[in-house]
């Protein structure tokens, strides 16, 4: 964690060490040259781990197969000498929570202009709809963790799709239910929560934080190029 390779300037290390966003620098063979504390926590790498010259399979075998997909994108970044962004959904942190992160990958040069590898920054993915924007709301981070409610798993799934603006017929198709079954469940949800109309329903969802909730089974490990 404290390795300062000669090809990385002291100024860069000084800037990245305390940075709240995870950063790492890897060489042309995708071996680690540097990783800040935030990245070690994201990848669940013990701070005392020696990372110099190591690949992810050596420092955290649990992530090895999944993150090999990043290597192809790093090669593309170095070949074209242009940045790219990846939407990566994986089990991150000590708790190994399945969640989406955006990894911005840039070509990395030494002080003489020689390409030595890539620099990546990770940030937790936040979602922002057009409706949120015109209503002056802030982007939100999705979570599969359930708030404390008396709702069933199926009711929470219906709430999720309904809050995204889907009509009963569309919700029924996603959940492989009859439309009438969805409508009946919505009536019971309204009764449980003491709301009478869609406006009150949406307001209640936002008040208890269900607008940040996504059913766990809809999150799957993946790597997607977004830029």
Backbone as CSV, one residue per row, in Angstrom:
resi,resn,N_x,N_y,N_z,CA_x,CA_y,CA_z,C_x,C_y,C_z
1,UNK,0.809,-1.206,0.000,0.000,0.000,0.000,0.845,1.260,0.000
2,UNK,2.091,1.174,0.540,2.908,2.376,0.655,3.973,2.459,-0.437
3,UNK,3.889,1.587,-1.436,4.873,1.578,-2.508,4.699,2.803,-3.393
4,UNK,5.796,3.535,-3.595,5.791,4.692,-4.469,6.732,4.413,-5.638
5,UNK,6.239,3.853,-6.746,7.114,3.539,-7.871,7.716,4.803,-8.453
6,UNK,8.924,4.676,-8.981,9.653,5.849,-9.474,8.980,6.497,-10.669
7,UNK,8.133,5.740,-11.379,7.472,6.303,-12.551,6.240,7.118,-12.197
8,UNK,5.876,7.175,-10.922,4.718,7.954,-10.498,5.215,9.129,-9.668
9,UNK,4.801,10.318,-10.046,5.309,11.500,-9.358,4.793,11.560,-7.920
10,UNK,5.590,12.191,-7.079,5.216,12.373,-5.678,3.930,13.180,-5.577
11,UNK,3.743,14.135,-6.491,2.551,14.978,-6.465,1.283,14.152,-6.671
12,UNK,1.333,13.186,-7.584,0.167,12.337,-7.837,-0.145,11.488,-6.620
13,UNK,0.887,10.888,-6.033,0.697,10.075,-4.835,0.119,10.924,-3.702
14,UNK,0.640,12.122,-3.548,0.171,13.045,-2.506,-1.301,13.373,-2.691
15,UNK,-1.699,13.514,-3.941,-3.095,13.854,-4.239,-4.026,12.667,-4.039
16,UNK,-3.590,11.470,-4.425,-4.477,10.308,-4.415,-4.562,9.602,-3.067
17,UNK,-3.507,9.662,-2.272,-3.515,8.930,-0.997,-4.752,9.231,-0.142
18,UNK,-5.090,10.515,0.087,-6.254,10.792,0.947,-7.564,10.930,0.177
19,UNK,-7.524,10.709,-1.130,-8.715,10.963,-1.947,-9.858,10.037,-1.526
20,UNK,-11.089,10.578,-1.405,-12.214,9.737,-0.970,-12.665,8.728,-2.015
21,UNK,-12.355,8.987,-3.290,-12.723,8.041,-4.331,-11.613,7.009,-4.533
22,UNK,-11.982,5.757,-4.762,-10.973,4.722,-4.997,-10.176,4.993,-6.276
23,UNK,-8.852,4.840,-6.199,-7.967,4.989,-7.360,-6.941,3.858,-7.362
24,UNK,-6.575,3.424,-8.549,-5.399,2.567,-8.666,-4.680,2.861,-9.974
25,UNK,-3.406,2.486,-10.010,-2.588,2.624,-11.212,-2.013,1.248,-11.529
26,UNK,-2.173,0.809,-12.766,-1.676,-0.503,-13.179,-0.776,-0.338,-14.401
27,UNK,0.170,-1.267,-14.551,1.103,-1.179,-15.673,0.477,-1.778,-16.932
28,UNK,1.275,-1.912,-17.978,0.750,-2.391,-19.258,0.280,-3.838,-19.202
29,UNK,0.724,-4.581,-18.203,0.292,-5.972,-18.032,-0.808,-6.100,-16.974
30,UNK,-1.409,-4.970,-16.619,-2.482,-4.923,-15.621,-2.018,-5.377,-14.241
31,UNK,-0.714,-5.136,-13.951,-0.199,-5.392,-12.609,-0.208,-4.086,-11.827
32,UNK,-0.487,-4.192,-10.543,-0.644,-2.984,-9.743,0.675,-2.277,-9.474
33,UNK,0.642,-0.956,-9.664,1.740,-0.092,-9.272,1.388,0.721,-8.032
34,UNK,0.092,1.002,-7.894,-0.332,1.851,-6.778,-1.831,1.642,-6.542
35,UNK,-2.232,1.745,-5.284,-3.644,1.654,-4.907,-3.840,2.507,-3.656
36,UNK,-4.815,3.422,-3.675,-5.030,4.213,-2.473,-5.921,3.457,-1.487
37,UNK,-6.068,4.004,-0.296,-6.802,3.316,0.762,-8.248,3.070,0.359
38,UNK,-8.865,4.043,-0.307,-10.269,3.888,-0.706,-10.448,2.710,-1.660
39,UNK,-9.487,2.497,-2.568,-9.586,1.371,-3.498,-9.352,0.050,-2.770
40,UNK,-8.410,0.033,-1.826,-8.164,-1.209,-1.090,-9.400,-1.610,-0.292
41,UNK,-10.128,-0.627,0.223,-11.354,-0.930,0.952,-12.444,-1.409,-0.004
42,UNK,-12.528,-0.807,-1.174,-13.538,-1.215,-2.159,-13.315,-2.650,-2.607
43,UNK,-12.044,-3.021,-2.840,-11.718,-4.359,-3.314,-11.441,-5.328,-2.171
44,UNK,-11.603,-4.842,-0.929,-11.393,-5.664,0.264,-9.989,-6.254,0.296
45,UNK,-9.009,-5.382,0.054,-7.602,-5.766,0.111,-7.014,-5.234,1.419
46,UNK,-6.476,-6.070,2.292,-5.890,-5.591,3.549,-4.830,-4.523,3.290
47,UNK,-4.819,-3.439,4.074,-3.880,-2.332,3.851,-2.419,-2.744,3.829
48,UNK,-2.048,-3.804,4.558,-0.637,-4.211,4.621,-0.221,-5.067,3.426
49,UNK,-1.152,-5.384,2.537,-0.842,-6.238,1.393,0.141,-5.559,0.444
50,UNK,1.184,-6.284,0.045,2.131,-5.759,-0.933,1.545,-5.962,-2.322
51,UNK,1.287,-4.872,-3.028,0.609,-4.968,-4.322,1.544,-4.772,-5.502
52,UNK,2.758,-4.289,-5.277,3.677,-3.984,-6.382,3.905,-5.217,-7.260
53,UNK,3.605,-5.043,-8.553,3.840,-6.108,-9.518,2.838,-7.252,-9.456
54,UNK,1.783,-7.100,-8.656,0.807,-8.159,-8.506,-0.446,-7.880,-9.342
55,UNK,-1.073,-8.942,-9.813,-2.375,-8.824,-10.442,-3.453,-9.027,-9.395
56,UNK,-4.706,-8.813,-9.783,-5.781,-8.939,-8.815,-5.921,-10.366,-8.307
57,UNK,-5.557,-11.345,-9.137,-5.670,-12.739,-8.711,-4.733,-13.042,-7.544
58,UNK,-3.606,-12.319,-7.455,-2.666,-12.537,-6.353,-3.105,-11.826,-5.068
59,UNK,-3.694,-10.635,-5.199,-4.028,-9.875,-3.994,-5.449,-10.115,-3.503
60,UNK,-6.330,-10.573,-4.393,-7.688,-10.914,-3.986,-8.276,-11.897,-4.987
61,UNK,-8.015,-13.187,-4.799,-8.468,-14.206,-5.749,-9.980,-14.211,-5.979
62,UNK,-10.740,-13.751,-4.993,-12.198,-13.771,-5.128,-12.670,-12.900,-6.282
63,UNK,-11.902,-11.848,-6.604,-12.286,-10.936,-7.681,-11.610,-11.266,-9.013
64,UNK,-10.688,-12.176,-9.004,-9.794,-12.364,-10.151,-10.526,-12.621,-11.463
65,UNK,-11.359,-13.642,-11.506,-12.025,-13.979,-12.754,-12.900,-12.876,-13.270
66,UNK,-13.637,-12.237,-12.376,-14.545,-11.178,-12.787,-13.799,-9.977,-13.351
67,UNK,-12.738,-9.565,-12.675,-12.052,-8.350,-13.078,-11.073,-8.559,-14.229
68,UNK,-10.913,-9.797,-14.688,-10.097,-10.004,-15.877,-10.730,-9.308,-17.077
69,UNK,-12.053,-9.133,-17.015,-12.737,-8.429,-18.103,-12.285,-6.991,-18.245
70,UNK,-11.783,-6.407,-17.169,-11.294,-5.032,-17.227,-10.010,-4.949,-18.053
71,UNK,-9.225,-6.019,-18.025,-7.933,-6.005,-18.716,-8.097,-5.695,-20.200
72,UNK,-9.125,-6.236,-20.827,-9.355,-5.972,-22.250,-9.632,-4.499,-22.491
73,UNK,-10.374,-3.891,-21.579,-10.664,-2.473,-21.732,-9.426,-1.617,-21.472
74,UNK,-8.573,-2.063,-20.547,-7.318,-1.336,-20.315,-6.435,-1.384,-21.566
75,UNK,-6.407,-2.535,-22.218,-5.623,-2.646,-23.447,-6.150,-1.703,-24.517
76,UNK,-7.458,-1.583,-24.597,-8.088,-0.670,-25.559,-7.740,0.785,-25.236
77,UNK,-7.763,1.128,-23.950,-7.423,2.482,-23.520,-5.986,2.820,-23.899
78,UNK,-5.069,1.877,-23.671,-3.658,2.133,-23.980,-3.408,2.185,-25.482
79,UNK,-4.094,1.331,-26.222,-3.909,1.310,-27.663,-4.386,2.608,-28.301
80,UNK,-5.543,3.079,-27.864,-6.125,4.291,-28.447,-5.696,5.561,-27.733
81,UNK,-5.094,5.395,-26.556,-4.680,6.532,-25.730,-5.858,7.474,-25.488
82,UNK,-6.980,6.871,-25.135,-8.187,7.624,-24.829,-8.894,6.954,-23.663
83,UNK,-9.625,7.717,-22.895,-10.274,7.196,-21.694,-11.567,6.461,-22.021
84,UNK,-12.000,5.616,-21.087,-13.282,4.943,-21.212,-13.884,4.788,-19.826
85,UNK,-15.186,4.568,-19.788,-15.886,4.372,-18.515,-16.626,3.039,-18.545
86,UNK,-16.550,2.320,-17.434,-17.209,1.031,-17.310,-18.209,1.077,-16.160
87,UNK,-19.380,0.497,-16.392,-20.342,0.299,-15.316,-20.151,-1.131,-14.821
88,UNK,-19.621,-1.257,-13.614,-19.285,-2.566,-13.062,-20.163,-2.849,-11.853
89,UNK,-20.904,-3.938,-11.919,-21.721,-4.370,-10.792,-21.050,-5.603,-10.199
90,UNK,-20.633,-5.485,-8.963,-19.911,-6.578,-8.330,-20.076,-6.542,-6.821
91,UNK,-19.470,-7.530,-6.156,-19.532,-7.608,-4.697,-18.354,-6.824,-4.123
92,UNK,-18.636,-5.618,-3.664,-17.590,-4.714,-3.225,-17.577,-4.548,-1.706
93,UNK,-16.395,-4.146,-1.191,-16.254,-3.837,0.218,-16.147,-5.057,1.105
94,UNK,-15.911,-4.806,2.384,-15.771,-5.886,3.359,-17.056,-6.694,3.477
95,UNK,-18.204,-6.004,3.297,-19.490,-6.689,3.400,-19.841,-7.446,2.120
96,UNK,-19.057,-7.227,1.052,-19.271,-7.879,-0.241,-20.694,-7.642,-0.760
97,UNK,-21.107,-6.379,-0.676,-22.432,-6.006,-1.152,-22.423,-5.902,-2.668
98,UNK,-23.440,-6.460,-3.310,-23.570,-6.369,-4.753,-24.108,-4.995,-5.096
99,UNK,-23.297,-4.184,-5.785,-23.692,-2.820,-6.090,-22.943,-2.321,-7.323
100,UNK,-23.517,-1.332,-8.017,-22.884,-0.814,-9.238,-21.907,0.335,-8.959
101,UNK,-20.764,0.280,-9.630,-19.778,1.356,-9.582,-19.390,1.736,-11.005
102,UNK,-19.052,2.995,-11.193,-18.496,3.453,-12.461,-16.982,3.540,-12.310
103,UNK,-16.266,2.853,-13.185,-14.808,2.913,-13.224,-14.394,3.726,-14.442
104,UNK,-13.776,4.885,-14.217,-13.215,5.697,-15.298,-11.754,5.311,-15.468
105,UNK,-11.397,4.812,-16.654,-10.045,4.325,-16.908,-9.352,5.249,-17.896
106,UNK,-8.160,5.722,-17.531,-7.409,6.683,-18.346,-6.019,6.127,-18.660
107,UNK,-5.457,6.499,-19.817,-4.052,6.157,-20.058,-3.179,6.920,-19.058
108,UNK,-2.119,6.276,-18.589,-1.268,6.901,-17.577,0.154,7.022,-18.098
109,UNK,0.706,8.229,-18.001,2.037,8.534,-18.532,2.976,8.951,-17.416
110,UNK,4.276,8.692,-17.613,5.251,9.204,-16.655,5.578,10.650,-17.011
111,UNK,6.496,11.237,-16.266,6.782,12.664,-16.435,7.477,12.980,-17.760
112,UNK,7.971,11.960,-18.449,8.604,12.187,-19.757,7.624,11.986,-20.900
113,UNK,6.361,11.622,-20.583,5.372,11.398,-21.620,5.282,9.961,-22.090
114,UNK,6.024,9.063,-21.418,6.012,7.649,-21.796,4.784,6.961,-21.190
115,UNK,4.034,6.229,-22.017,2.879,5.494,-21.518,3.342,4.319,-20.675
116,UNK,2.888,4.261,-19.421,3.323,3.176,-18.546,2.161,2.286,-18.083
117,UNK,0.927,2.675,-18.395,-0.199,1.844,-17.977,-1.493,2.622,-17.939
118,UNK,-2.316,2.341,-16.936,-3.615,2.995,-16.814,-3.854,3.456,-15.381
119,UNK,-4.645,4.492,-15.275,-5.096,5.002,-13.986,-6.613,4.891,-13.964
120,UNK,-7.157,4.315,-12.903,-8.603,4.147,-12.796,-9.133,4.820,-11.539
121,UNK,-10.289,5.434,-11.687,-11.019,5.999,-10.553,-12.386,5.352,-10.504
122,UNK,-12.827,4.961,-9.310,-14.140,4.350,-9.139,-15.041,5.278,-8.340
123,UNK,-16.303,5.279,-8.688,-17.296,6.058,-7.947,-18.608,5.303,-7.957
124,UNK,-19.280,5.332,-6.826,-20.538,4.614,-6.722,-21.544,5.206,-7.694
125,UNK,-22.215,4.337,-8.428,-23.124,4.785,-9.473,-24.375,5.403,-8.855
126,UNK,-24.723,6.583,-9.339,-25.940,7.253,-8.907,-26.890,7.385,-10.087
127,UNK,-28.168,7.298,-9.799,-29.177,7.291,-10.847,-30.009,8.573,-10.779
128,UNK,-30.360,9.064,-11.967,-30.998,10.365,-12.060,-31.944,10.349,-13.244
129,UNK,-33.235,10.410,-12.987,-34.210,10.411,-14.072,-34.506,11.837,-14.512
130,UNK,-35.105,11.965,-15.687,-35.496,13.289,-16.179,-36.509,13.929,-15.230
131,UNK,-37.399,13.097,-14.681,-38.397,13.631,-13.747,-37.733,14.143,-12.475
132,UNK,-36.734,13.400,-11.977,-35.990,13.870,-10.803,-35.361,15.231,-11.088
133,UNK,-34.833,15.375,-12.287,-34.145,16.622,-12.647,-35.099,17.813,-12.627
134,UNK,-36.249,17.674,-13.303,-37.153,18.824,-13.385,-37.818,19.112,-12.047
135,UNK,-37.816,18.128,-11.154,-38.361,18.353,-9.812,-37.302,18.843,-8.830
136,UNK,-36.079,19.037,-9.316,-35.013,19.575,-8.486,-34.448,18.607,-7.477
137,UNK,-34.588,17.297,-7.747,-34.065,16.297,-6.829,-32.622,15.950,-7.164
138,UNK,-31.936,15.337,-6.225,-30.545,14.947,-6.425,-30.452,13.505,-6.908
139,UNK,-29.372,13.150,-7.608,-29.163,11.743,-7.995,-29.127,10.868,-6.752
140,UNK,-29.517,9.606,-6.907,-29.574,8.718,-5.759,-28.794,7.438,-6.032
141,UNK,-28.300,6.845,-4.972,-27.603,5.574,-5.046,-28.573,4.459,-4.700
142,UNK,-28.694,3.479,-5.572,-29.612,2.381,-5.311,-29.042,1.435,-4.260
143,UNK,-29.928,0.799,-3.540,-29.517,-0.165,-2.529,-30.464,-1.360,-2.528
144,UNK,-29.937,-2.586,-2.398,-30.799,-3.759,-2.274,-31.198,-4.034,-0.820
145,UNK,-30.702,-3.199,0.099,-31.029,-3.380,1.516,-32.440,-2.887,1.787
146,UNK,-33.207,-3.703,2.455,-34.598,-3.368,2.714,-34.740,-2.425,3.902
147,UNK,-35.571,-1.391,3.757,-35.904,-0.592,4.941,-36.830,-1.390,5.834
148,UNK,-37.030,-0.916,7.052,-37.919,-1.616,7.977,-39.370,-1.336,7.586
149,UNK,-40.022,-2.317,6.977,-41.416,-2.168,6.566,-42.160,-3.459,6.875
150,UNK,-43.503,-3.393,6.791,-44.332,-4.583,6.985,-44.711,-5.186,5.640
151,UNK,-44.028,-4.764,4.596,-44.347,-5.224,3.253,-43.666,-6.552,2.942
152,UNK,-44.304,-7.339,2.101,-43.713,-8.599,1.649,-42.747,-8.330,0.499
153,UNK,-41.928,-9.331,0.174,-40.983,-9.203,-0.924,-41.705,-8.910,-2.236
154,UNK,-42.819,-9.598,-2.484,-43.580,-9.369,-3.709,-44.151,-7.961,-3.754
155,UNK,-44.632,-7.479,-2.625,-45.161,-6.109,-2.583,-44.062,-5.091,-2.856
156,UNK,-42.865,-5.351,-2.339,-41.739,-4.448,-2.588,-41.359,-4.438,-4.068
157,UNK,-41.445,-5.583,-4.724,-41.165,-5.639,-6.156,-42.189,-4.820,-6.940
158,UNK,-43.453,-4.928,-6.563,-44.501,-4.162,-7.241,-44.293,-2.666,-7.019
159,UNK,-43.919,-2.296,-5.803,-43.634,-0.889,-5.508,-42.477,-0.386,-6.363
160,UNK,-41.436,-1.206,-6.498,-40.272,-0.800,-7.290,-40.679,-0.477,-8.723
161,UNK,-41.379,-1.400,-9.360,-41.769,-1.177,-10.753,-42.787,-0.044,-10.870
162,UNK,-43.709,0.024,-9.923,-44.703,1.090,-9.966,-44.081,2.458,-9.817
163,UNK,-43.068,2.569,-8.946,-42.419,3.867,-8.742,-41.652,4.303,-9.984
164,UNK,-41.196,3.334,-10.777,-40.479,3.670,-12.008,-41.427,4.111,-13.123
165,UNK,-42.730,4.095,-12.853,-43.692,4.606,-13.817,-44.371,3.552,-14.673
166,UNK,-44.150,2.268,-14.373,-44.788,1.214,-15.159,-46.252,1.074,-14.751
167,UNK,-47.102,0.815,-15.734,-48.512,0.577,-15.453,-48.693,-0.870,-15.001
168,UNK,-49.878,-1.179,-14.462,-50.127,-2.506,-13.895,-49.850,-3.625,-14.886
169,UNK,-50.243,-3.424,-16.145,-50.031,-4.452,-17.159,-48.544,-4.752,-17.327
170,UNK,-47.708,-3.703,-17.338,-46.264,-3.889,-17.511,-45.646,-4.542,-16.278
171,UNK,-46.108,-4.131,-15.091,-45.615,-4.752,-13.854,-45.939,-6.239,-13.854
172,UNK,-47.164,-6.575,-14.289,-47.586,-7.976,-14.338,-46.694,-8.786,-15.263
173,UNK,-46.310,-8.199,-16.391,-45.447,-8.910,-17.332,-44.073,-9.169,-16.735
174,UNK,-43.510,-8.189,-16.029,-42.198,-8.370,-15.407,-42.226,-9.443,-14.325
175,UNK,-43.324,-9.484,-13.575,-43.405,-10.390,-12.429,-44.133,-11.687,-12.750
176,UNK,-44.541,-11.851,-14.016,-45.237,-13.065,-14.451,-46.498,-13.302,-13.612
177,UNK,-47.264,-12.234,-13.453,-48.521,-12.293,-12.723,-49.659,-11.846,-13.638
178,UNK,-50.896,-12.126,-13.202,-52.040,-11.557,-13.893,-52.185,-10.090,-13.496
179,UNK,-52.671,-9.301,-14.428,-52.845,-7.871,-14.152,-53.747,-7.656,-12.945
180,UNK,-54.806,-8.468,-12.822,-55.722,-8.316,-11.688,-54.995,-8.578,-10.379
181,UNK,-54.073,-9.537,-10.379,-53.326,-9.837,-9.153,-52.485,-8.636,-8.731
182,UNK,-51.882,-7.959,-9.712,-51.087,-6.769,-9.401,-51.979,-5.679,-8.827
183,UNK,-53.134,-5.461,-9.449,-54.052,-4.433,-8.956,-54.521,-4.735,-7.543
184,UNK,-54.824,-6.006,-7.274,-55.259,-6.386,-5.925,-54.164,-6.145,-4.895
185,UNK,-52.922,-6.455,-5.265,-51.808,-6.238,-4.349,-51.577,-4.748,-4.112
186,UNK,-51.767,-3.936,-5.150,-51.625,-2.486,-4.991,-52.668,-1.949,-4.020
187,UNK,-53.882,-2.475,-4.101,-54.934,-2.054,-3.177,-54.523,-2.371,-1.739
188,UNK,-53.958,-3.557,-1.523,-53.531,-3.948,-0.173,-52.364,-3.082,0.310
189,UNK,-51.451,-2.745,-0.615,-50.333,-1.865,-0.258,-50.851,-0.501,0.172
190,UNK,-51.799,0.046,-0.584,-52.395,1.338,-0.234,-53.024,1.264,1.155
191,UNK,-53.725,0.157,1.434,-54.389,0.005,2.729,-53.362,-0.086,3.859
192,UNK,-52.297,-0.857,3.650,-51.264,-1.001,4.675,-50.628,0.339,5.019
193,UNK,-50.405,1.136,4.000,-49.671,2.377,4.191,-50.580,3.582,4.436
194,UNK,-51.871,3.380,4.330,-52.809,4.457,4.615,-52.778,5.572,3.598
195,UNK,-52.620,5.218,2.323,-52.634,6.214,1.251,-53.829,5.952,0.354
196,UNK,-54.277,7.019,-0.342,-55.497,6.910,-1.136,-55.297,7.101,-2.626
197,UNK,-54.147,7.648,-3.028,-53.948,7.914,-4.451,-52.469,7.808,-4.802
198,UNK,-52.164,7.933,-6.092,-50.792,7.726,-6.566,-49.830,8.784,-6.029
199,UNK,-50.297,10.023,-5.898,-49.420,11.078,-5.378,-49.001,10.776,-3.945
200,UNK,-49.976,10.366,-3.127,-49.660,10.016,-1.738,-48.768,8.778,-1.688
201,UNK,-48.998,7.850,-2.603,-48.209,6.629,-2.704,-46.737,6.954,-2.971
202,UNK,-46.481,7.820,-3.958,-45.109,8.196,-4.306,-44.445,8.974,-3.163
203,UNK,-45.221,9.845,-2.532,-44.672,10.627,-1.422,-44.267,9.718,-0.275
204,UNK,-45.118,8.715,0.012,-44.809,7.761,1.080,-43.548,6.969,0.758
205,UNK,-43.404,6.535,-0.498,-42.223,5.784,-0.923,-40.954,6.586,-0.662
206,UNK,-40.990,7.859,-1.021,-39.810,8.712,-0.856,-39.524,8.991,0.616
207,UNK,-40.563,9.115,1.422,-40.371,9.416,2.847,-39.666,8.287,3.586
208,UNK,-39.950,7.030,3.210,-39.318,5.916,3.930,-38.082,5.379,3.205
209,UNK,-37.713,6.002,2.081,-36.482,5.614,1.389,-36.617,4.484,0.399
210,UNK,-37.842,4.080,0.073,-38.014,2.999,-0.894,-37.698,3.432,-2.315
211,UNK,-37.578,4.727,-2.561,-37.200,5.198,-3.899,-35.734,4.881,-4.202
212,UNK,-34.966,4.463,-3.189,-33.571,4.060,-3.384,-33.425,2.548,-3.493
213,UNK,-34.517,1.839,-3.317,-34.473,0.379,-3.232,-34.594,-0.277,-4.609
214,UNK,-33.799,-1.341,-4.815,-33.917,-2.170,-6.002,-33.911,-3.629,-5.550
215,UNK,-34.845,-4.446,-6.023,-34.850,-5.865,-5.630,-33.504,-6.516,-5.938
216,UNK,-33.014,-7.297,-4.985,-31.665,-7.847,-5.088,-31.478,-8.685,-6.346
217,UNK,-32.510,-9.415,-6.765,-32.348,-10.320,-7.906,-32.193,-9.569,-9.236
218,UNK,-32.468,-8.252,-9.230,-32.293,-7.471,-10.454,-30.852,-6.985,-10.628
219,UNK,-30.044,-7.122,-9.575,-28.637,-6.785,-9.664,-27.835,-8.031,-10.001
220,UNK,-27.074,-7.992,-11.069,-26.245,-9.126,-11.452,-24.828,-8.648,-11.754
221,UNK,-23.853,-9.474,-11.415,-22.458,-9.127,-11.682,-22.261,-8.933,-13.175
222,UNK,-21.669,-7.806,-13.550,-21.495,-7.515,-14.975,-20.491,-6.399,-15.163
223,UNK,-19.955,-6.321,-16.377,-19.097,-5.214,-16.803,-19.669,-4.691,-18.110
224,UNK,-19.981,-3.411,-18.133,-20.598,-2.797,-19.304,-19.873,-1.510,-19.670
225,UNK,-19.468,-1.389,-20.929,-18.849,-0.151,-21.396,-19.929,0.903,-21.568
226,UNK,-19.771,2.048,-20.951,-20.782,3.096,-21.053,-20.260,4.326,-21.757
227,UNK,-18.991,4.302,-22.158,-18.434,5.470,-22.836,-17.383,5.022,-23.847
